[in-house]
Amino acid sequence: MQKIKNYINGELVAPVNSNYLDNFEPATGKIYSLTPQSDSDDLELAVKAAELAQKDWAEMSSENRSILLMKLADAIEAASEKLARAEAIDNGKPISIARTVDCYRSAANIRFFANATTQFSSECHDMGSVGVNYTLRQPIGIVGCISPWNLPLYLFTWKIAPALASGNCVIGKPSEITPMTAYIFSKICIDVGVPKGVINILHGTGNSIGAPLIAHKKIKAISFTGGSETGRAIATTMAPMLKKYSLELGGKNPTLVFADSCATDEALEITVNEVVRSTFSNQGQICLCGSRIYIEKNIYAKFRILFINKVNQLKIGDPLDEETQFGSLVSKQHLEKVYSYIELAKQEGGRVLTGGNKLMLEGRCADGYFIEPTVIEGLDSNCRVNQEEIFGSVCTIQPFETEEEALQLANGTEYGLAVSVWSQNISRCHRLSSQLDFGIIWINSWLLRDLRTPFGGMKSSGMGREGGLEAMRFFTEPKNVCVKY
């Protein structure tokens, strides 16, 4: 049984208390490794290591930091096959997605911010003959990065890259449910020669290591991605301490399909394919997936038939099979949560159009956490299934008649992360974009990302923005310098 280790001061080490958690392969339901259950003792070691490294790392030239980060990105790219297999085993996602999405973006995240560190600049304000004001943007110090289980290495690197590029030392906490690629990443950091203490990675649960990390007085900022309830708890702890935090939280994302986006059979086919992808990618376990699908009434029947047919064509199977499009859910607990919402939908008057069942596959995946992609019709927009984040392979579909109704339905939850709008009416697209209460609005697309743009949500979907200059600003402290001539 492989024992995962923490990464502290440039070395792989066992947890101080020698406690471990079982790590399950979700496709088989079997324990295949052990994860450290780190606590405040491990945190103190990591903080001391980061303190020793902070000054030299902050004072390193941006060019040299960039060179090192580029080497790290190249090493991730070189290890992409190993990482993809590890991600598929640890998370349950199809290996093809792990390879083309997770591994690609993990390297791209670090490469982007390796470039950004040499381009990041601050402002200067000329005061004429009186003097000049300029802004210094300096590293905060030691920061914490807490990432979720759905895109383990993808989101872990998305957080630590701008923190490192800005000259901070990082203490990272990956999800205890999917720790393996962060462990492999630790080894890559050693091979590349990342200076000791610049990156430290501690494994464990939110209670054992997440809470101490958030509350530690020497941790100056936290970047967190996860559930809204946990985000509120983090804010409750950190706000009185006057520390910076960025919270990328849950979503209950709508998809608006207007008739003009499906004017021809070809256009209908393209739109349906993309809506299926936006709904069920990674088994629906992406905070950006569209789980509420609203379709203009005059194409509803036609769209509904083709949509269900396309969902039924998804190949469900072993995540390590190259042909698999739809793998297992991440854990037994999450499987039961998702399934409970399907049962709730029936109680709320919904009709299951396809799916709705747990799956028992043959062979090595017989005991895995599989559930059919599920489409539900006939639910009121205010019911729990349409209001609460399920974060799994369940969506609802519903017709609308007017643009005003579509807008009301889309904005009708406490969440405001992302929305996709399908229409060829450019005026409508711009008009809706200004009225939709979401941090991310995709027009005739989904998950089309540019790493330069701000990323984050409104309302219960989070606080702050990640990505591009927004991330670099978050991980630095602005200091105004005023010089009188």
N, C-alpha and C positions, 0 to 999 in steps of 0.2 A: 504494500500500500504506500503510494508516494506521499510524502509529507511536503506540503508547500511551506516556504519560509518567508519571513519578513526580509525587507531590504533596508538596512540601516547602516549609515556611515560607509557605504560602498561595499557592504558584505551581506551575504545571505545568512540569516540567523534564525534560530528557533525562538518561539515566544518565551519570554522570561518565566511565565507561569507553567509552561509545558502543556497548556490546554489546547485542544484541537476540536474542530467541528467536522462532521462528516460532509463530504462534498459528493453530490449525486450527479450521475450522468442522466439527464432528464429523458433521453430516448430509451433508456433501459430500466430506469428506476433503481439502479444499483449504485452503491458507494464505490467510487474509484480513486479517491484521494482524500487527504485530510488538510484542513485549512486552519491556520493559527487563530486562536481566539485571543487576540492581543488585548492589552488593557493599558492603564495609565503608566505602568512600569515601562512598557515598550515605548510608549509615547515620550517619556522623559529621555530615553536614550536617543530617540529620533530628533527631539528638539535640541539636545546638546550637540548632536552631529551637525544639525542645520546651523546652529549658532556659530560653530567653528568655521563653517564654510561660507557663511553669508557675506562677509566683507570682501573676500577675494572674488567671489562670484559677481557681486554687485559692481565691483570696480573693474572687472574684466572688460576689455573693449567689446563693443557690439559686434565687430568683425569676428573676433575670436569666439564669442558665444555663438554666432551664426555658423561658423565652420563646424563647431562641435555638434550643434543641433542638426546640421545637414548630414553629418556622419550617422547620427542616431536615426534619422529618417531613412537613409540608405540601408542601414542594418535591418530596420523593420521590413523594408521592401524585400530585401534578400531572404528574410525568414518568413515570407508571406504564406508559403505552403504549410509550414509547421504551425504558424499562428492560426491559419484558417481551420486546420484540422482540430486544433485545440479549442477554438471558439465553437465549432460545430458540436464537439463532444460536451463541452462545459455548459453551453447555452441551449442546445437543441435546434439551432437554426440550420438550414441547409448549407452545406459546405460551399456551394457555388455562391451564395449570398455572402457568406463569411469572407470569401476570397475577393469578390468584386466590389463589395461595399465596405465591410469592416476593415480589412487589411489595407485596401487602397486608401481609405480615408485616414487611417491611423498614420500612415507615412505622410500623406498630404497635409495633415494638420501640422505636424512638426516642421515639414519643409516650408509651409506657408509662413509660420511664425519665425523660422530661421531667417527668412528674407525680411520679415517685418521688423525685426530688431535693428536692422541696418537702415531702415527707411523711417522709423518712428521719429517724429520731431515734435517740438513744442512751439508755443506762440511767442512772438515778440511784438510789442506795441510801442511805436515811436511817439514820443510826447513833444516833438518839435525841439525847440531850443531849451526846453526845461529838463528833459532827461529821457530815459527809456525804461520800459517795463518788460521783463521777459519771464517766462515760466520754465522752471525746472520740473521734470517729471522723473522722480526717483523711485527705486524699488521700495515696496512696503516693508519687506523683511521676510519673515517665515509665514507662508500661507498654507491653508489646507484645501485640498481638492477631493471632493467626495463624488464618486460616479456610480451609476446604476447598473443593473444586470442585463438590460435589454441590448445594449450596444457596448459591451464591456471595454474593449481596448479603444474603440472608436471615440467614445466619450471621455475616457480617461486621458487620452492624448490631447483631446480638444481642450481640456482644462489645463493640464500641466504645461503644454507648449507655450501659451502666452505668458504664464507665470514665470517660466524659466527665461523666456526671451526678454522679459522686462527686468531681469536681474534678481528675481526672488529665489529663495530656496523653498522646496515644496515637500510637504508631508501628504501623501496621497492615501486615500482609503477606497479601494475598489469594493464592489459588492461581495459579500461573503458567499453569495449564491453562485457567482461566476468569477472565481479568483485566478484561473489558470493563466490567461494571457497576460495579466499584470505580473504574475510570477515569471513568466518567460521574458517579459519586458525588462524585469529587474536584471536578468542575466545578460540581456542585450546591453543594458547600461554599463555593466561591468566590462563587457567585451570592448565597448566603444571607448571606454575611459572617461566616463562622466566623473568629475571630481567627487570625492567622498563627501557625503552630507548634503550635496546639492539636491538630490532626489532621495526621498525615503518613502517606502511603501509599507503600510501596516495593514494586515488583514484582520477581519473580525466583524462582529455585529455592530449595529448602531449603538446599542447600549454599552457594549464592552469597550469600544474604541472610538466610535463616532462621537458620542456625547463628550468624552474627555477632550477630544480634538477640538470640538467647537468651543468648549468652555476654557481652554488653556489660555492663560494671560499672554503668552508669548506668540500665539497664533494671531496674526494681525488681520487676516481676512479669510473668508470661506467662500469657495465656489461649489455649489451643490446642484445636482440634478437628481430628481426623485419625486415622490408623492407630495401632494399639497399639504397633507396633514403633517408630515415630517418637516416640510419647509416652514410651516407656522411655528413648530417647536423650535427650530433653529433660530428664527427671528426673535422669538420670546427670550431665548438665552442671550443672543448676541446684541440685541438692541440696547439693553441697559449697560452693556460693556462698551458701547460706542465703537463697535468694530464693523468693518465693511463686510457685506455679504451680497452674493448674487445667487438668486434662486430660480432655477429653471424647473418648473413644476408640471402638474398634470394637464391633460387636455381632454375635451369632448368635442372633437373637431367635426364640423359640418362639411359636406360636399354639395355644392349647388350645381345642378345640371339643367341648363336652359335648352329649349327645343332647338334653337338655331345652331347648337354645337353638334347636333345629330341630324342635320338636314339631308344627308345622303347615307346610304347603307355603309359606305366606307367610313364616313365621319362617325357614325354610330358605333361601328366596330372599334375604332380607335379610342373613342371616349369611354366605352364600356371597359375595354382592356385596361386603360389607365385607372379607372375608378376601382376596378378589382385589385389592381396592384396597390393603390393607395389605401385600400381597406385591409388587405390581408398580408402585406409584406411582413416578414418576421413573425408570422402568425398573429398579426395585429398588435404585436408588442413593441410598437414605436409610438412615442408620445405624439407624433405628428399624423398618425393614421386617421383617416376619415371614418368615424363610426356612425355618424348620422348622415344619411344620404337623402337629399331632397331633389325630386325630379319634377320638371314641369309637367302638368297634368296631361297635355295633349300628346306626349310621347311616353308617358309612364308605363302603359301596358307593354309597348314594344321594348322599351329599355329593360323593364323588369324580367321579361322572358330571356333576353340575351344575357343579362347580368347573371341570372341564376345558372344558365347553361355554362357560362365561363367559370363561375365559382366551382361548379361540379367537375370541371375539367382539370382543376388544380391537382397535381400529383402529390399525394400525401405519403410520406415514407421515412425511411432511415435518413437522418441528416447527413450521414457519410456517403449516401448514394448521390452521384453527380446529377441524376435525373430528378431528384426530389425538389419540389417547389415549396412545400409546406411541411415543416418539421413538427417537433413536439413543443409544448409549452415548457416554461423554464423549471417548474417545480410542481410537486403534487399539491402543495398548498394553493398555488396559483391556478392550477387546473380546477380545483374544487371551487375557487372563487368565481372563475369564468362560468363554470357549469351552473352555479347557483343563480347567476343572472339570466341564464337561459330559462331556468325553472321559474324565476320571478317574472320574466316576460310573459310566460304562459298565464300566470296568475293575474297579470295586469291586462290581459285580453289580447296579447299578441299571437300571431300565427307564424309558426316556423315554416318558412318556404323551402329551405334546404338546410341540412346539417342538424345541429342540436344534440348530437350524440358523442359520448366518449368512444374512443376507438381502441380496439385490441388488435394490434398488428401481429403478424407471424414472425417467427425467428427471434433474433436477438432483441428486438424492440417490443416483444410481447407484453412487457410490464412497464412500458414507457408512458409518458404523460401526453397522450394525443387526444385531440378533440376535433370534430369536423368543423370546417369553416361554416358559420351559421348566419343566415339572413332571416330577419324577422320583420313582419309587416303588421300594420293595424294598431300600432301603439300611439297613445296620446303624447304630444310633445312634452308634457309636464310630468310624465311618469318617471319612476326612478331609473329605469333602463335607459331612458333618453337624457337623463340629467347627471348620472353618476359615471365616473370613469371606470370602464371595465378592463381596459388594457389587454385585450385578447381578441380571439377570433370570432367576434360577434358584431354585427352591424344591424341597423334598422333602416328601412326605406319607407318613404312617405311622399305623396304628391303635393305640389303647391300650384296655385293658379296665377298669382301675380308676383311681380318683383318685390313689392312691399311685404307680401306674406313670406317670401323666401328670406328676406332680410330679418324679419321678426323671428322666424324659426331659427335661423343661424345664430342670432345674438341671444337666444333664449336660454342660456345656461350661465352658471357662475364662471365658466372657463373662457379663456380668450387666447389660445395658443396659435392655432393655424386654421386656415380655411382654403379650400380650392374651389374656384369658380370656373365653370365650363360654359363659354358663350363666345360667339363671334361678333357680338355687338360691342364695339370698342367703347362707346359712350357708356353703356351699362356697366362694363367692367370697371371703368374709372370711377363712375358714380358709386358703385357698390364698395369699391376699395376704400373710399373715404368714410363710408358709413358702417362698415363691418368692424366690430370691436375685437380685433385679433392682431397679434404682433407680427404674424406672417400671413401674407395673402398670395396664393398662387393662382395665376390666370392660365387656364388651359394647360396645366402642368401640375405635378406634385413632386416634392422632394428634389426640385431643381435648385441646387445650392451654389452660392458664390461665397467663398470664405471671407470676402471683404465686407459683407453686409452684416448689420446687427441682427442677432438671433435671440428671441425670447418672447414671452407672452404677457397678456394683460390680465386683470382681475385675479382670479385664483390660480392662474397659470404661471405666476411668478413675479419677481422683481429684478430689475436690472436687465442688461443685455450682454450677450457674449458675441464673439466673432470680431475679426478685423481690429480696427482701432478701438472699438468699444472694449474689447478684452484687454488691450494694452493699457487703456486708461484705467480700467478697474484695478489692475495689478500695480499701478503706480500712484504715488502721492504727489499732487501738484503743489509747487512752491513758487509763490510770486516773489521776484527780485526787482526792486525799484531803485534805479540809479539816477541821482540828480547830477546834472552836469555842473 
